[in-house]
Amino acid sequence: MRWLGAGDIARLWGIAPGSVYRHASERGWRRLSRSGRTYYHEADVQETLESRTGTAKTG
């Protein structure tokens, strides 16, 4: 199980950081908060963004 930060997700998928937060909120991504930072479950990210683009860019 991997957790990804919003900046990492934005870079890997070529989307704006604001879009990461919007997808996370709308799709109910699992979150992990640590030291004031929020990380998102990789499987949730992939499920959402693969369906958006049709292509996986992580892993």
MDTraj code that builds the backbone (N, CA, C; nanometers):
import mdtraj as md
import numpy as np

residues = "MET ARG TRP LEU GLY ALA GLY ASP ILE ALA ARG LEU TRP GLY ILE ALA PRO GLY SER VAL TYR ARG HIS ALA SER GLU ARG GLY TRP ARG ARG LEU SER ARG SER GLY ARG THR TYR TYR HIS GLU ALA ASP VAL GLN GLU THR LEU GLU SER ARG THR GLY THR ALA LYS THR GLY".split()
xyz = np.array([
    [0.0851, -0.1166, 0.0000],
    [0.0000, 0.0000, 0.0000],
    [0.0898, 0.1231, 0.0000],
    [0.0618, 0.2143, -0.0940],
    [0.1397, 0.3384, -0.1007],
    [0.0470, 0.4584, -0.0851],
    [0.1019, 0.5612, -0.0252],
    [0.0310, 0.6865, -0.0053],
    [0.1058, 0.7950, -0.0808],
    [0.0326, 0.8813, -0.1503],
    [0.0921, 0.9847, -0.2347],
    [0.0451, 1.1232, -0.1913],
    [0.1375, 1.2189, -0.1928],
    [0.1021, 1.3570, -0.1641],
    [0.0405, 1.4235, -0.2860],
    [-0.0305, 1.5330, -0.2634],
    [-0.0970, 1.6037, -0.3733],
    [0.0028, 1.6507, -0.4790],
    [0.1183, 1.6987, -0.4361],
    [0.2196, 1.7436, -0.5317],
    [0.2699, 1.6308, -0.6189],
    [0.2898, 1.5145, -0.5580],
    [0.3342, 1.3969, -0.6339],
    [0.2286, 1.3556, -0.7360],
    [0.1035, 1.3542, -0.6929],
    [-0.0058, 1.3152, -0.7823],
    [-0.0149, 1.4128, -0.8996],
    [-0.0064, 1.5412, -0.8698],
    [-0.0148, 1.6429, -0.9752],
    [0.0967, 1.6244, -1.0780],
    [0.2184, 1.5999, -1.0315],
    [0.3313, 1.5806, -1.1240],
    [0.3172, 1.4520, -1.2042],
    [0.2823, 1.3426, -1.1380],
    [0.2728, 1.2133, -1.2062],
    [0.1640, 1.2113, -1.3131],
    [0.0532, 1.2781, -1.2865],
    [-0.0611, 1.2722, -1.3765],
    [-0.0761, 1.3966, -1.4630],
    [0.0101, 1.4971, -1.4415],
    [0.0041, 1.6180, -1.5229],
    [-0.1221, 1.6994, -1.5028],
    [-0.1673, 1.7084, -1.3772],
    [-0.2867, 1.7872, -1.3467],
    [-0.2513, 1.8928, -1.2427],
    [-0.3358, 1.9933, -1.2302],
    [-0.3144, 2.0997, -1.1324],
    [-0.3383, 2.0454, -0.9912],
    [-0.2620, 2.0951, -0.8932],
    [-0.2834, 2.0500, -0.7547],
    [-0.4274, 2.0702, -0.7083],
    [-0.4913, 2.1776, -0.7515],
    [-0.6309, 2.1992, -0.7139],
    [-0.7220, 2.0882, -0.7633],
    [-0.6888, 2.0310, -0.8778],
    [-0.7674, 1.9192, -0.9309],
    [-0.7514, 1.7947, -0.8452],
    [-0.6334, 1.7785, -0.7873],
    [-0.6104, 1.6644, -0.6974],
    [-0.7068, 1.6737, -0.5799],
    [-0.7138, 1.7909, -0.5173],
    [-0.8022, 1.8089, -0.4017],
    [-0.9485, 1.7913, -0.4408],
    [-0.9857, 1.8395, -0.5593],
    [-1.1241, 1.8250, -0.6053],
    [-1.1601, 1.6784, -0.6254],
    [-1.0722, 1.6040, -0.6951],
    [-1.0974, 1.4610, -0.7154],
    [-1.1065, 1.3881, -0.5815],
    [-1.0152, 1.4196, -0.4904],
    [-1.0137, 1.3533, -0.3596],
    [-1.1447, 1.3766, -0.2856],
    [-1.1929, 1.4995, -0.2903],
    [-1.3167, 1.5335, -0.2220],
    [-1.4378, 1.4685, -0.2882],
    [-1.4464, 1.4798, -0.4194],
    [-1.5622, 1.4271, -0.4923],
    [-1.5693, 1.2755, -0.4895],
    [-1.4544, 1.2090, -0.4934],
    [-1.4521, 1.0630, -0.5029],
    [-1.4279, 0.9932, -0.3691],
    [-1.4068, 1.0714, -0.2630],
    [-1.3916, 1.0126, -0.1300],
    [-1.2647, 0.9308, -0.1128],
    [-1.1523, 0.9818, -0.1664],
    [-1.0262, 0.9093, -0.1530],
    [-0.9904, 0.8898, -0.0064],
    [-0.9327, 0.7751, 0.0245],
    [-0.8817, 0.7505, 0.1597],
    [-0.7637, 0.8434, 0.1844],
    [-0.7606, 0.8983, 0.3064],
    [-0.6578, 0.9968, 0.3418],
    [-0.5794, 0.9515, 0.4635],
    [-0.4541, 0.9917, 0.4650],
    [-0.3664, 0.9710, 0.5801],
    [-0.3019, 1.1050, 0.6094],
    [-0.3187, 1.1547, 0.7314],
    [-0.2562, 1.2812, 0.7699],
    [-0.1386, 1.2522, 0.8604],
    [-0.0263, 1.3151, 0.8262],
    [0.0958, 1.2938, 0.9031],
    [0.1775, 1.4230, 0.9012],
    [0.2109, 1.4728, 1.0177],
    [0.2922, 1.5948, 1.0318],
    [0.2356, 1.7115, 0.9510],
    [0.1042, 1.7266, 0.9542],
    [0.0403, 1.8380, 0.8858],
    [0.0247, 1.8222, 0.7359],
    [0.0638, 1.7084, 0.6831],
    [0.0500, 1.6827, 0.5389],
    [-0.0528, 1.5730, 0.5168],
    [-0.1208, 1.5797, 0.4041],
    [-0.2219, 1.4799, 0.3703],
    [-0.1720, 1.3960, 0.2540],
    [-0.1900, 1.2662, 0.2681],
    [-0.1506, 1.1715, 0.1642],
    [-0.2745, 1.0929, 0.1234],
    [-0.2771, 1.0516, -0.0029],
    [-0.3925, 0.9823, -0.0586],
    [-0.3540, 0.8412, -0.1005],
    [-0.4468, 0.7485, -0.0825],
    [-0.4237, 0.6074, -0.1134],
    [-0.4061, 0.5897, -0.2641],
    [-0.2969, 0.5246, -0.3014],
    [-0.2617, 0.5095, -0.4429],
    [-0.3728, 0.4436, -0.5250],
    [-0.4392, 0.3433, -0.4702],
    [-0.5439, 0.2729, -0.5454],
    [-0.6598, 0.3661, -0.5798],
    [-0.6961, 0.4553, -0.4873],
    [-0.8043, 0.5503, -0.5134],
    [-0.7640, 0.6486, -0.6229],
    [-0.6396, 0.6949, -0.6154],
    [-0.5876, 0.7875, -0.7160],
    [-0.5909, 0.7218, -0.8537],
    [-0.5388, 0.6011, -0.8626],
    [-0.5340, 0.5315, -0.9917],
    [-0.6726, 0.5061, -1.0472],
    [-0.7639, 0.4608, -0.9625],
    [-0.8992, 0.4309, -1.0101],
    [-0.9638, 0.5548, -1.0719],
    [-0.9490, 0.6676, -1.0055],
    [-1.0092, 0.7913, -1.0551],
    [-0.9405, 0.8422, -1.1806],
    [-0.8086, 0.8507, -1.1769],
    [-0.7374, 0.9160, -1.2863],
    [-0.7196, 0.8259, -1.4074],
    [-0.7161, 0.6946, -1.3888],
    [-0.7134, 0.6052, -1.5047],
    [-0.8447, 0.6145, -1.5810],
    [-0.9555, 0.6258, -1.5092],
    [-1.0848, 0.6359, -1.5774],
    [-1.0969, 0.7698, -1.6500],
    [-1.0261, 0.8707, -1.6009],
    [-1.0281, 1.0034, -1.6633],
    [-0.9459, 1.0057, -1.7913],
    [-0.8293, 0.9403, -1.7881],
    [-0.7376, 0.9475, -1.9017],
    [-0.7310, 0.8190, -1.9825],
    [-0.7677, 0.7073, -1.9199],
    [-0.7580, 0.5789, -1.9873],
    [-0.6192, 0.5183, -1.9830],
    [-0.5248, 0.5865, -1.9177],
    [-0.3867, 0.5391, -1.9131],
    [-0.3300, 0.5554, -1.7734],
    [-0.2659, 0.4516, -1.7233],
    [-0.1993, 0.4605, -1.5932],
    [-0.0646, 0.5276, -1.6101],
    [-0.0313, 0.6174, -1.5176],
    [0.0986, 0.6825, -1.5233],
    [0.1810, 0.6558, -1.3986],
    [0.1249, 0.5861, -1.2996],
    [0.2001, 0.5551, -1.1783],
    [0.2426, 0.4103, -1.1803],
    [0.3342, 0.3794, -1.0894],
    [0.3728, 0.2440, -1.0601],
    [0.4434, 0.1693, -1.1613],
])
top = md.Topology()
chain = top.add_chain()
for i, resn in enumerate(residues, 1):
    res = top.add_residue(resn, chain, resSeq=i)
    for name in ("N", "CA", "C"):
        top.add_atom(name, md.element.get_by_symbol(name[0]), res)
traj = md.Trajectory(xyz[None], top)
